[in-house]
């Protein structure tokens, strides 16, 4: 059976971009007589709030989106993520990384000044992690950890790709036709990505592939901004022996200046639109979706 999911983070109010993604998932689940799941991605305990989670349920119900219960909440699944992390560490494709983001930025600036050459960036524009920690001896790593130096876990991208042992691809399907194209995965463009943060035993990349596998998600429908991240997810799925779902990366809803809507930018929330008199049908119209009921045919 087809299984889809919508997986917001309760760190702000849902906006039109979230509404579009939730509705596309719900429409497709309805069209294919599949299951529709809701997952709360709240591993960032400091920023996520119960009030925002409650608002997510209210906004989705108002839109007419229905989902199965119980809802999976990532903050309750740390043991499962830790077990996946342990497998990667035991396979020698992950290492403790001791540099903070600010230290990476400082090191990158100094390296670029020294060489006159740009340091590689990942698809999000952040500097790739320097090689120092990857090349450290095991004894040095143990010494720093025992000394209480904070650290995250990063994927040793070169070792991970070698361990995968084959060319990685994913199936990108189109809507409404559902025809699929094979896309070559290029996880190397990310460098050594974080797979567990210093304060939690996971990261977005690791938790999302574990969750999708455990929930039996067959079709992942999400924004185009996560297209490049799929390469990392396919690598982790391969290393952990997890199923390969199909993917569709939909267009993004942009503001008047052509920028992606974002909670951090204060994009207008669905609650505000509702209180201003907007209807669910008008939300569909604002996002460019056909009128309800569930017209993705």
N, C-alpha and C positions, 0 to 999 in steps of 0.2 A: 504493500500500500504506500501511496505517496505521503510523505510527511514533510511539512514545512514549519518554519518557526519565525517569530519576530522576537528580537532579543535586545531591548533597550536597556540603557543604564539609568538608574534613578538618581542622576546628579543634576537634574534640571527639568524644566517642563518640556513635554513633547511639542514639536512645532510641525509645520506643514511637511517638511522632509520626512519626519517620522510617520506622519499620517499616510503619506504616499507609500512608503515601504510596507507599513502594516496592511494597507488596503490591497496592494499588489499581491502580497502573500495570501491574504484571506480570499481574494478573488480566485487565485490559482488553486488553492485548496478546495474551494467550492466547485470549480470547473472540473477538477480531476477526482472528485469525491474522496479527497484525502483528509488527513488529520492536520489541524492547525494548533501549534504549540506556542506558548508564551514563555520566554525565559528572561529572568531578571539578572542582568550582568552587573553585579555589585561587588566585584573584587576590590574596587577602590573604596575601602571602608570609610576613609576620611571625607570623601566628597559625596558619597551616596547617602540619601536620607529616606527614612520611612515615608515621610510626607510626599515625596516625589513618586515613590512606588505606588502609594494610594492613588495619586493623581493619574498615573499611567493607566490603572484599571478603569478609572472614571472616564478618561478620554477615549480609550479604546471601546468601552461599552457604548458611549455616546455615538461613536462612529459606526457602530453596528458590527464590529469585529467580535467574533466568538472564538474562544480558545478552550482547550482541555485543561482540566485541573487534576492533580495539583500543579502549581507553577514551580518550575525549577529555579532555585535561587542559588547563584554561584557561591555566595558567602557561606553556604551550608555544605559545600562539596570540596573543601580544601584537602581532605584526606585522599580523594580520588586524583586530584591534580598532583599532590605530592608523590603518589605512587607512580604516575606517569613520568614526573621529573626524575625520580630515582632510576627508572629504567633507562632514561637517556644518559644519566650520569654513569651508570654501570656499563653502558655501551661505549663509554669514553667519547661521546659526541657533545658533551657539555662541560663547562668549566666555570669556577667562581671568578667573577669580574669585580674588581675593587674600585674602579674609577667611577666617580659620580658624573652626572651629565655636565655639570659645570667644569669639572676637571677635564673631561673629554673636549669640551669646547676650547678651553685654554690650551691644552696640548695641541689641538688641531691648528689653532692660530699660530702658535710658536713653530710648528712643523712647516706650515705654509710659508711663514716668514723666512725660515731657515733655508728651504729648498727653492722657494719661488714658484712652487707648483701647487695646484689645488689638491686638497685631500679629498678622496672619494666620498660622495654623499649617497645616502640611501634614497629610495623613491619619495620619501617624505621630506627630503632636503636636509636631514640631520647627518652630521659626520659619522662615518662608519667607525666602529670601535677599534682603537689601536691594538696592535698585536701583542703588547707586553704581557698581559695576563694569560693569554692563550699559550705563550711560550714559556711561562714560568714552570719551574720544577714542582713536583708534587710536594716536596718538603717545604718549599717556600710558601705554597698555598696553605698548607696545614698550619704553618707558623703564623701567618696573617690571620687566619680564622681563629686560632686559639688566642690570639692577642686582642680579639674583639673588633677587628676592622670590619665595618659593614661591607656586604657584598651582595650582588645579584648573581643569577646563573644565566650564562649566555650559551647559545648554540655555537659550537665550533663548526662553522659553515663548511669549511673544506672537508673536515672529517665526516660530517653528516651527509654531504652529497656523495662522498665515496662509499659510506655505509649503505646508502640507499641502493646503490648498485645498478641503477637503470635510469634511463631517460624519463623524466617526470613530465606529466601533462595533466590537464584537467578538461572536462567537458563543459563548455560554455553554451547554454541553450538560449534560444531566442524566444521572445514573446510577440505575438500570440502563437506562433507556429510550433514551438517546442523543438524545432530542428536544432541540432547540436553541432558545434565545431570543436575540434581538438586544439587546445592551446598549449604551447610549450611553456613549462614552468621554468622560471629563472630565479631561484631563491638566492643565488650568489650576489645579486644586486643589492641585497640588504646587508651583507656582511654578517657579523656575529650578533644576531638579534637576541634580545632579552626573552628568556622563557620562564623566569621566575624572578620576581622583584625582591628587594631586600626586606620588605615588610610582609610579603605574602608568598606562599610556595607556588606561585603561578604568574602568568601574564596573560594578556588578551590572546596571543597566538596559541598558547598551550591550552588554556581553558576552553576556548571555542572549539578546537578539534576534539577534545575529550567529550565535551557536552554533546556535540552533534552526533558523535558515535554512540554514546550511551543512550541518547534519546531516539536513535534510529532515524535521524533526519536524512531524507533522500534528495531533497532539492533545496539548495540554499539560495535565497533571493535577497540581495542586499545591495547597497549603493556602489556606484562606480568608484568611489574613493577607496574601496577595499579590493579593487581588482588586482593590484600588484601584490597585496598580502596573501592572495590565494596561492602564490608560489611557495611561500613559507608553510602554509597550511598543508599543502600536498606533500611537502617534504616530511613534516611531522607525522602526518597520517601514515606515510610509508614506513618511517622508522618505528612507529608504535604498532604497526599492523592493523590500522583502523580502516573501515570501509571508505570508499571514495564516493562522495555525493556528486551530483551535478550542480552547476552554478549558473546563476543569472545575475549580472551586475547592472542594475537599472540606472537610468539617468538620475541626476541630482536636481533637486528643487533649488533654484537660485534666487537671490534677492534682486532688488532693482539695479544693483551695481554689478551683477554677474557673479557674486560670491555665493558659495555654498552656505545654506542656512546652518547655524550652529548655536548651541546653548550658550557657549562662551561669548558669543557676539550679541547676546540678548535678542535673538530672533523671536518674533511674536509667537507666544505659546497658543496651543489649541484652546486652552481654557479662556484666554483673553478673547479669542475669536468667537467662541461660543457665547461668552457673556456680552459680546457686542452684537449678538443676534444672528451669527452665521449658523447655517444648518449643515448636517452631514452631507447632503447633496451638494451644497455650495463648496464644502471642503474638497469633495471629489472634483468639482469643476475647477477650483483654484489649482489643483495639482495636475489637471489635464487628463483625469481618468473619466471613462464613460459613466453614465448614471448608474446607480444601483438598480436592481440587485446584481452585483457581481457579474459584470459584463465582459470580463476578459475571455472571449470565446474565439 
